[in-house]
Amino acid sequence: MNEAMIRGVLEEAVASGGIAGAVVAVTSAEAPVLEIAVGRQSVDAPAPMQGDSVFWIASMTKALTTVAALQLVEQGKLSLDGPIGEVLPDLETPLVLEGFGADGAPLTRPVETKLTLKHLLTHTSGFSYDFANADLARYLKQTGSPIAATGLKAGLRQPLMFEPGTRWEYSIGIDWAGQAVEAVSGMPLDAYFEAHVTGPLGMRDTVFMPRADQAPRRVAMHKRNADGGLEVVPFEPRPAPEFLAGGAGLFSTAPDYMAFLRMILNQGGGLLKPETVAAMGSNQIGALRAGKIGSVNPVLTAEADFYPEMDSKWGLGFLLNPEKGAFGRSPNSLAWAGLPNCYYWIDREKGLGALILMQILPSGDVGALKAAAGFEYALYASL
């Protein structure tokens, strides 16, 4: 592997102002292969980026929550296909938003299909995100309802945007899956992770609320200023008042997340059965297409389509590319991302996991995307 080539691409991204800094890492099923840190943790401070710098990984949390839920499926405490309303009464008879009346009032009807854990884990539940769906954003504004990011359970009690199973739309479904993990395990989500996911994998730096000793390694959040340069924006984790976000709440490091990717490469590594990991990496949404996310809040996220020329699918926790990627990523690799431009994938054919962590808003920032693409290109070119 040509470390100098990869480092050169990343250092150019920093020198050109594309990114403030980044950590990239590559692992095989057996051990770490590569780790490079470039740039600074903050454009306002001299501290260099470190291999174990701490990032808000946002939706990279979803894969861990999916693993937790599937552990409980294996134990018979949760069912993939049974009505999840039996575990979470709030989901027994949710409403579907059909539109708005002439007076602007929301028009809703009772759901016709029983919601399942599988719907929640595959983003086919009918739930959405307020930053991605204009109708949901309008509903929340009209009704004065909180968004899920407040950490209030009322923020999870949103109407469905469509009948479960009829389309793929990125959503708070895995936040609800985290609630199901808590309901049947009798443990808060952070305690469950420590006992059954992050703890066994040695992911000591992966937490919902960063510890005081991690403060010197925390990476600042950045955005573009009017001149296109990067500036720091206030971003402090706030204690979740009512629920831990299984969909987006974790902070972590590259070495920690590499341990998680190795577990998947090792067919569960004792945390899951091989057949469960096989299901995570196979199409679970039939003829539906996954991977396209809208945007009604460009400050937070740009529109995204991870594989625009492909009929991409969703497994359990991961996006799947049915064809070879532009830079050599093998077909049926597993992938996803975190809002502040954190990206990872698991190339099962080549036996490697890779990630690039940055802290820039909005998601899909051009400089960050260029750095991520450059990393992937250089990685495959050097294999």
C-alpha positions as CSV (number, residue, x, y, z in Angstrom):
1,M,0.0,0.0,0.0
2,N,1.4,3.4,-1.0
3,E,1.2,5.4,2.2
4,A,3.1,8.3,0.6
5,M,0.5,8.6,-2.2
6,I,-2.4,8.6,0.2
7,R,-0.8,11.1,2.5
8,G,0.0,13.4,-0.4
9,V,-3.6,13.5,-1.5
10,L,-4.7,14.4,2.0
11,E,-2.0,17.0,2.7
12,E,-3.0,18.7,-0.6
13,A,-6.6,18.8,0.6
14,V,-5.4,20.6,3.8
15,A,-3.0,23.0,1.9
16,S,-5.7,24.0,-0.6
17,G,-8.2,24.8,2.2
18,G,-10.5,22.0,1.3
19,I,-10.4,20.6,4.8
20,A,-9.0,21.6,8.2
21,G,-7.8,18.1,8.9
22,A,-8.7,14.4,8.7
23,V,-7.9,11.0,9.9
24,V,-8.0,8.1,7.5
25,A,-7.5,4.4,8.4
26,V,-7.6,1.1,6.7
27,T,-7.9,-2.4,8.3
28,S,-7.8,-6.0,7.2
29,A,-9.8,-8.6,9.1
30,E,-6.7,-9.3,11.2
31,A,-5.2,-6.0,12.1
32,P,-4.9,-2.3,11.3
33,V,-3.1,-1.7,7.9
34,L,-2.8,2.1,7.7
35,E,-3.5,5.2,9.8
36,I,-2.8,8.8,8.7
37,A,-3.7,12.0,10.5
38,V,-3.3,15.3,8.6
39,G,-4.0,19.0,9.3
40,R,-5.3,20.4,12.6
41,Q,-8.1,19.6,14.9
42,S,-9.2,23.2,14.6
43,V,-8.3,26.1,12.3
44,D,-8.3,28.3,15.4
45,A,-5.7,26.3,17.3
46,P,-2.3,24.8,16.6
47,A,-3.0,21.3,17.9
48,P,-2.3,18.8,15.1
49,M,-4.8,16.1,14.2
50,Q,-4.0,12.9,15.9
51,G,-4.7,9.3,15.0
52,D,-7.0,9.0,18.1
53,S,-8.6,12.4,17.7
54,V,-12.3,12.3,18.8
55,F,-15.0,13.0,16.2
56,W,-18.8,13.2,16.4
57,I,-19.5,10.3,14.0
58,A,-23.3,11.0,13.9
59,S,-25.0,8.4,11.7
60,M,-22.1,6.0,11.9
61,T,-23.8,5.2,15.2
62,K,-26.6,3.5,13.2
63,A,-24.5,0.4,12.4
64,L,-23.7,-0.2,16.1
65,T,-27.4,0.2,17.1
66,T,-28.2,-2.3,14.3
67,V,-25.8,-4.8,15.8
68,A,-27.3,-4.4,19.2
69,A,-30.8,-5.0,17.9
70,L,-29.7,-8.0,15.9
71,Q,-28.0,-9.5,19.0
72,L,-31.4,-9.4,20.7
73,V,-33.0,-10.9,17.6
74,E,-30.6,-13.8,17.9
75,Q,-31.6,-14.2,21.5
76,G,-35.3,-14.2,20.7
77,K,-36.0,-11.0,22.6
78,L,-36.7,-9.0,19.5
79,S,-38.3,-10.1,16.2
80,L,-37.3,-8.7,12.8
81,D,-40.7,-9.3,11.3
82,G,-43.2,-9.2,14.2
83,P,-45.1,-6.0,15.1
84,I,-42.7,-3.7,16.9
85,G,-45.7,-2.1,18.6
86,E,-45.7,-5.0,21.0
87,V,-42.3,-3.8,22.3
88,L,-42.8,0.0,21.7
89,P,-46.5,0.9,22.2
90,D,-45.9,4.3,20.5
91,L,-45.5,2.4,17.3
92,E,-48.5,0.2,17.5
93,T,-50.8,2.6,15.5
94,P,-48.8,5.6,14.2
95,L,-50.4,8.1,11.8
96,V,-49.5,8.6,8.2
97,L,-49.3,12.2,6.9
98,E,-51.3,12.5,3.7
99,G,-50.9,16.3,3.1
100,F,-52.3,19.6,4.4
101,G,-55.7,21.1,4.2
102,A,-56.7,24.5,2.8
103,D,-56.2,26.0,6.2
104,G,-52.7,24.4,6.4
105,A,-53.7,21.8,9.0
106,P,-52.0,18.4,8.6
107,L,-54.2,15.6,7.2
108,T,-53.4,12.2,8.7
109,R,-54.8,8.7,8.7
110,P,-54.0,5.5,10.7
111,V,-51.3,3.3,9.3
112,E,-52.5,0.2,7.5
113,T,-49.3,-1.9,7.8
114,K,-47.9,-3.2,11.0
115,L,-44.5,-1.6,11.7
116,T,-41.6,-4.0,12.2
117,L,-38.0,-3.8,13.5
118,K,-36.9,-4.7,9.9
119,H,-38.8,-1.6,8.7
120,L,-36.9,0.5,11.2
121,L,-33.5,-1.0,10.4
122,T,-33.9,-0.6,6.6
123,H,-35.3,2.9,6.5
124,T,-38.6,1.6,5.0
125,S,-40.7,2.4,8.0
126,G,-42.2,5.6,6.7
127,F,-40.3,7.8,9.2
128,S,-38.0,10.5,7.8
129,Y,-35.8,13.4,8.9
130,D,-36.9,17.0,9.2
131,F,-33.8,18.2,7.3
132,A,-34.5,15.9,4.4
133,N,-38.3,15.9,3.9
134,A,-40.2,19.2,3.3
135,D,-43.6,17.8,4.4
136,L,-42.2,16.6,7.7
137,A,-40.5,19.9,8.3
138,R,-43.8,21.7,7.6
139,Y,-45.7,19.3,9.9
140,L,-43.3,19.9,12.8
141,K,-43.5,23.6,12.3
142,Q,-47.3,23.6,12.0
143,T,-47.8,21.5,15.1
144,G,-45.0,23.1,17.2
145,S,-43.5,19.6,17.6
146,P,-39.8,19.2,18.6
147,I,-37.3,17.5,16.2
148,A,-35.6,14.3,17.2
149,A,-32.3,16.1,17.6
150,T,-33.6,17.7,20.8
151,G,-33.3,14.4,22.6
152,L,-37.0,14.7,23.7
153,K,-39.0,11.5,23.1
154,A,-41.8,13.8,21.7
155,G,-39.3,14.4,18.8
156,L,-39.5,10.7,17.9
157,R,-43.3,10.7,17.8
158,Q,-43.5,11.9,14.3
159,P,-46.1,10.8,11.6
160,L,-45.0,8.4,8.9
161,M,-44.5,9.9,5.4
162,F,-45.7,6.8,3.6
163,E,-47.0,3.3,4.3
164,P,-44.3,1.0,5.7
165,G,-42.4,-1.0,3.2
166,T,-43.4,1.0,0.1
167,R,-40.2,3.1,-0.3
168,W,-36.8,3.8,1.2
169,E,-36.3,7.1,3.0
170,Y,-33.5,7.9,5.4
171,S,-35.0,8.3,8.8
172,I,-35.1,8.2,12.6
173,G,-36.0,4.5,12.4
174,I,-32.8,3.4,14.0
175,D,-33.4,5.9,16.9
176,W,-36.5,3.9,17.5
177,A,-34.5,0.6,17.2
178,G,-32.3,1.9,20.0
179,Q,-35.5,2.4,22.1
180,A,-36.4,-1.2,21.3
181,V,-33.0,-2.3,22.5
182,E,-33.5,-0.5,25.8
183,A,-37.1,-1.8,26.2
184,V,-36.2,-5.5,26.0
185,S,-32.7,-5.4,27.6
186,G,-33.7,-3.3,30.5
187,M,-30.5,-1.3,30.0
188,P,-29.8,2.3,28.8
189,L,-28.3,2.2,25.3
190,D,-24.9,3.4,26.5
191,A,-24.8,0.7,29.1
192,Y,-25.9,-2.0,26.6
193,F,-23.2,-0.9,24.1
194,E,-20.5,-1.0,26.9
195,A,-21.6,-4.5,27.9
196,H,-22.2,-6.1,24.5
197,V,-20.7,-4.0,21.6
198,T,-18.1,-1.3,22.3
199,G,-16.8,-2.9,25.5
200,P,-16.0,-6.4,24.0
201,L,-14.4,-4.7,21.0
202,G,-12.2,-2.5,23.2
203,M,-13.8,0.7,21.8
204,R,-13.0,2.8,24.9
205,D,-13.2,6.2,23.1
206,T,-16.7,5.5,21.7
207,V,-19.2,7.3,23.9
208,F,-22.5,9.3,23.8
209,M,-21.0,12.1,25.9
210,P,-17.3,12.8,25.6
211,R,-15.3,12.5,28.8
212,A,-13.2,15.3,30.3
213,D,-10.0,13.4,29.5
214,Q,-11.0,13.3,25.8
215,A,-11.3,17.1,25.6
216,P,-7.7,17.7,24.2
217,R,-8.4,15.3,21.4
218,R,-11.9,16.7,20.4
219,V,-12.0,17.9,16.8
220,A,-13.8,21.3,16.3
221,M,-16.7,21.6,13.9
222,H,-16.1,23.8,10.8
223,K,-18.1,25.4,8.1
224,R,-17.3,27.6,5.0
225,N,-17.2,31.4,5.5
226,A,-18.3,33.9,2.8
227,D,-14.8,33.7,1.2
228,G,-14.9,29.9,1.0
229,G,-12.4,29.4,3.8
230,L,-13.0,27.3,6.9
231,E,-14.1,28.7,10.3
232,V,-15.0,27.1,13.6
233,V,-18.7,26.9,14.5
234,P,-20.0,26.3,18.1
235,F,-20.7,22.6,18.6
236,E,-21.0,21.1,22.0
237,P,-22.7,17.8,22.8
238,R,-25.7,18.3,25.1
239,P,-26.9,15.7,27.5
240,A,-29.9,13.9,26.0
241,P,-32.8,14.8,28.3
242,E,-34.9,11.8,27.5
243,F,-33.2,9.4,25.1
244,L,-29.8,8.4,23.7
245,A,-29.8,8.7,19.9
246,G,-29.1,5.3,18.5
247,G,-29.2,6.9,15.1
248,A,-26.6,9.7,15.5
249,G,-25.4,10.1,19.1
250,L,-21.9,8.7,19.3
251,F,-18.4,10.2,19.4
252,S,-15.5,8.0,18.4
253,T,-12.1,7.6,16.9
254,A,-10.6,6.0,13.9
255,P,-8.9,3.1,15.8
256,D,-12.2,2.4,17.7
257,Y,-14.3,2.3,14.5
258,M,-11.7,0.1,12.8
259,A,-12.3,-2.4,15.6
260,F,-16.0,-2.4,14.7
261,L,-15.2,-2.8,11.0
262,R,-12.9,-5.8,11.7
263,M,-15.7,-7.4,13.6
264,I,-17.9,-7.3,10.5
265,L,-15.0,-8.5,8.3
266,N,-14.6,-11.4,10.8
267,Q,-18.2,-12.5,10.3
268,G,-19.3,-11.2,13.7
269,G,-16.2,-11.9,15.7
270,G,-18.3,-13.6,18.4
271,L,-20.7,-10.7,18.8
272,L,-23.0,-11.9,16.0
273,K,-23.6,-15.2,14.2
274,P,-22.1,-15.4,10.7
275,E,-25.5,-15.8,9.2
276,T,-26.7,-12.6,10.9
277,V,-23.7,-10.7,9.4
278,A,-24.5,-12.3,6.0
279,A,-28.0,-10.8,6.3
280,M,-26.6,-7.4,7.2
281,G,-24.7,-7.5,3.9
282,S,-27.6,-8.7,1.6
283,N,-30.5,-6.8,0.0
284,Q,-33.3,-6.5,2.5
285,I,-35.5,-4.0,0.6
286,G,-36.4,-6.0,-2.5
287,A,-37.0,-3.8,-5.6
288,L,-36.7,-0.5,-3.7
289,R,-33.7,1.7,-4.3
290,A,-31.6,3.1,-1.4
291,G,-29.0,5.8,-0.9
292,K,-30.7,9.1,-2.1
293,I,-31.3,11.7,0.6
294,G,-33.1,15.0,0.0
295,S,-32.3,18.4,1.7
296,V,-34.5,21.2,3.0
297,N,-31.8,22.5,5.3
298,P,-28.7,23.3,3.2
299,V,-26.9,24.6,6.3
300,L,-26.9,21.1,7.6
301,T,-26.8,18.8,4.6
302,A,-26.7,18.9,0.8
303,E,-28.7,16.5,-1.3
304,A,-26.9,13.2,-1.6
305,D,-27.0,10.1,-3.8
306,F,-24.3,7.8,-2.8
307,Y,-24.4,5.6,-6.0
308,P,-26.3,7.8,-8.6
309,E,-25.9,5.4,-11.5
310,M,-26.7,2.2,-9.6
311,D,-29.8,0.5,-8.3
312,S,-28.3,0.6,-4.8
313,K,-29.8,-1.4,-1.9
314,W,-29.9,-1.5,1.9
315,G,-29.0,-4.5,4.0
316,L,-29.3,-4.3,7.8
317,G,-27.3,-1.3,8.8
318,F,-25.5,-0.7,5.5
319,L,-25.8,0.7,2.0
320,L,-24.9,-1.8,-0.7
321,N,-23.4,-1.0,-4.2
322,P,-24.4,-3.7,-6.7
323,E,-21.7,-2.7,-9.2
324,K,-18.0,-1.8,-9.0
325,G,-17.3,1.7,-7.7
326,A,-15.6,4.4,-9.7
327,F,-12.3,3.9,-8.0
328,G,-12.3,0.2,-7.6
329,R,-14.6,-0.5,-4.6
330,S,-15.9,-4.0,-5.0
331,P,-19.5,-4.8,-5.7
332,N,-21.6,-5.4,-2.6
333,S,-19.4,-3.5,-0.3
334,L,-21.0,-2.2,2.8
335,A,-21.0,1.5,3.5
336,W,-22.5,4.5,5.2
337,A,-21.6,7.9,6.6
338,G,-21.9,10.5,9.4
339,L,-23.3,14.0,8.9
340,P,-20.2,16.1,9.4
341,N,-18.5,14.4,6.5
342,C,-17.4,11.1,8.0
343,Y,-17.4,8.2,5.6
344,Y,-16.6,4.4,5.8
345,W,-16.9,1.3,3.8
346,I,-16.2,-2.4,4.1
347,D,-14.9,-4.1,0.9
348,R,-15.6,-7.7,1.6
349,E,-14.1,-9.0,-1.7
350,K,-10.8,-7.3,-1.0
351,G,-10.9,-7.9,2.8
352,L,-10.6,-4.4,3.9
353,G,-12.4,-1.7,5.9
354,A,-11.6,2.0,5.4
355,L,-12.8,5.3,6.7
356,I,-12.1,9.0,6.6
357,L,-13.2,11.3,9.4
358,M,-13.7,15.0,9.1
359,Q,-15.8,17.7,11.0
360,I,-17.3,20.0,8.4
361,L,-20.8,21.1,7.8
362,P,-22.9,20.8,5.7
363,S,-22.8,17.1,4.9
364,G,-21.6,16.9,1.3
365,D,-19.3,19.9,1.6
366,V,-17.4,20.0,-1.7
367,G,-14.0,20.2,-0.1
368,A,-14.7,17.3,2.1
369,L,-16.1,15.2,-0.7
370,K,-13.0,15.9,-2.8
371,A,-10.8,14.7,0.1
372,A,-12.8,11.6,0.6
373,A,-12.8,10.7,-3.1
374,G,-9.0,11.4,-3.3
375,F,-8.4,9.1,-0.4
376,E,-10.5,6.3,-2.0
377,Y,-8.8,6.7,-5.3
378,A,-5.3,6.7,-3.8
379,L,-6.1,3.7,-1.7
380,Y,-7.3,1.5,-4.6
381,A,-4.6,2.8,-6.9
382,S,-2.0,1.7,-4.4
383,L,-3.3,-1.8,-3.7
